[in-house]
Every structure is written in C-alpha cells, then in structure tokens.
Amino acid sequence: MSEIIKVGMADLKVVKSPNGVTTLGLGSCVGIAIRDPITKIGGLAHIMLPDSTAIRNNTNIPKFADTGIEELVKQVVAQGASRARLVAKIAGGAQMFNFSSKSDMVRVGDRNVAACKEKLAAMRIPILAQDTGNSYGRTVIFYPETGDFVIRAVGKAETVI
Amino acid sequence: MEEINVERMSQEYFDILKELGNIGAGNATTALAQMLQCKVDMKVPQVQLLEFKEVGEMVGGAEQQMTAIYLGVEGEITGSIMFLMDMTTAKHLVSKMLMGMGSNRGIGGFTEMELSALLEIGNIIAGSYLNSLSDLTRLTIYPTIPSIATDMAGAILSVPAIEFGVYGDKLLLIQTQFSDEIELNGYFILVPDVDSYSKMLASLGIISQ
C-alpha cells in the first residue's frame, strides 16, 4: 500500500516510491519537488520566504528557499538519491490579494519563485516543469515513482505537470 | 523600548494581547449587528499562538474554502489585519446585507455586487476592531483599502503567515464565533510589525516607553 505524506507550511519531507508527498493550499509559498528518476527517491519542500540571509531569525531551515532547497537535496541524497540525477518541478508563488502598492511583501510570491529558480540553477538541478504565479491557491501532490506533479485549484480542472 | 519576542512571549503579555483581541472582536461584532440590524451573539473568542503547520487545521483544514478580507494597518502601529470566514458565513452575511438579493451561485462564485458587499462587511468589521485597539492604546491606527480573496484556507493564510514569518514561526489567531439565526465562524488575524507589539504594550503602561 502506498501512502501520501503531508508536508506543512515551512516543512519538507522525503519519500520513496510508491509513496507520494503532498502539501495543501499553497498560496504565496512555493512547493519544490525534486527526485532522482532512477532510484525514484524524491521529496517536497514548502518554503515561505525567499532568502534566509535577509532575516535575523533564520533558524527554521525549511522556511526559506535557499536553505530549504539545500536541506531537501541533502535529505534525498542521504536516502540514496543520486545528486547528479536530481530534477525539479515547482508550483505556487501566487499573489492572493490585489494590493495597489505597499511594500515588496506583496510581491513575495514572485520573489519566492525567483529565489527557487536561482537556487536550483546554482545547484545545477534542472526545472522540468512549473505552475507558478497567478492569484489562486494550489494543492500539490508529487509522486517520485513517475515524477508526476499533480496540481489542484478551486474551480479548476486538475492538472499534471 | 523593550523588544518583544513573539516566540517567547510571557504569559502576562500574551494575556494582554488576548484581551485586546477579545475587546476588538466584541466591538467588531457590535458593528456587524448594527450593519445587519439584527442581534448577533458572540462567544468568548479563542486566542491562540499557532505554529504555521497547525494554522490550516485550526480553521477547518488547509483545503477548506474560505473568504478573507485583508487590510493593511498604518499609523503608530503598522502591519496588517485579516478577517477570515468560512463560505457558509460569507454567503449568509452577504445575503443578509443584500436583503436576499444576492444570487445563489455555487461555492466561490460571488457576483461583483456580492464581492463589494463582502468587502464592505470586512471593512466595517476590521475597522471597528482596529478602532477599539486604537481607543485602548491611544495610538493612531487606521486601515488601508481592503482586498478580498476566496480560496483554500492554506493559500489565504500563507499571506499573513509570510508576514509573520519574517519575525518568527508562529501566528496569533483570534477565533470568534458569532451567531444570529445560524452559527457563524469568523477569524481575526492581526499581524503587527514586530516593534508594534512593544508600542502597544508600552502605551498600556505594561512596559516602559
């Protein structure tokens, strides 16, 4: 029997096929799924903020794009995934509310996505697919077995990227 | 001024914030009753400091569809405030406000008129909440133009969670249950910028200026 493991906000989990991993209701946060297609070991991180170095209180590793992705990679490799074969898919980074101006906190979704792409590029992990931006929340389910990244949103058909 | 650590707040400070939350929610309920011209009962609000992971569960699941009105807070206290309600509550309030003229579409589908009615409800509720906070602390506090979203609870809550996330790993959630003919569920999330905590406590004479 396979099971689907839940990842909370500012959290990450590693799973082995046939298990899947999910995070519910991604808003401006970003879900980063990585896997090794051969060993079928993968994981999902749910990050909230782009940059740990911009913040004093930064001990919560999975909260930030930079430290969260690093830790996720470390953990999947520790479970037996090959560092060189890792590939990624990302989703989330929506702008939930439409503010006229205010601080760059408003654009945090975009900044989260940009930070994830930057970090993955720096670590030479290719992004195979993404579903980011817009103004709606997403629930994602990742299956390291197939690499399928299932995305659900309110009032929209389920998609697989 | 003493800096307040949200993570390791003393019981005394927490109780005071709770009380501010209670009074604010009480005021908001009164404003709601006046607007809808009916009697609205309120239960004692529950105030909790929650880990991000628990927030979704608290409001009935991260995928639970909800409507939220979100306003910036400016003046001597800065930050933001969110009033969050489940869809039953939102539908009920909007139909009361529009005196039954609202459409009865499926979940999530609000018309322009219903959305603007909801914005107004949120505006009044959050505004009166902030007013009572302003009266108590004698600080100038005013809300910015509200913005509305209907989506999964987790996605909506990610917004205040991210704002809070800059300072800590927990979110202060005030749950108010009120009822007229039916039970309604509303939640307040006040996200003061980190130095606004000390300002509030200082203005109440709890900590030295």
Interface residues (C-beta under 8 A of the other chain):
Chain A: G8 M9 A10 D11 L24 G25 L26 G27 S28 C29 M48 L49 I55 N57 N60 K63 A94 M96 F97 N98 F99 S100 K102 M105 V108 S135 Y136 G137 R138 T139 V154 G155
Chain B: F52 K53 E54 V55 G56 G61 A62 E63 Q65 Y70 G72 G108 G109 T144 I145 S147 I148 A149 T150 D151 M152 A153 G154 A155 I156 L157 S158 V159 A161 I162 E163 G165 V166 Y167 G168 D169
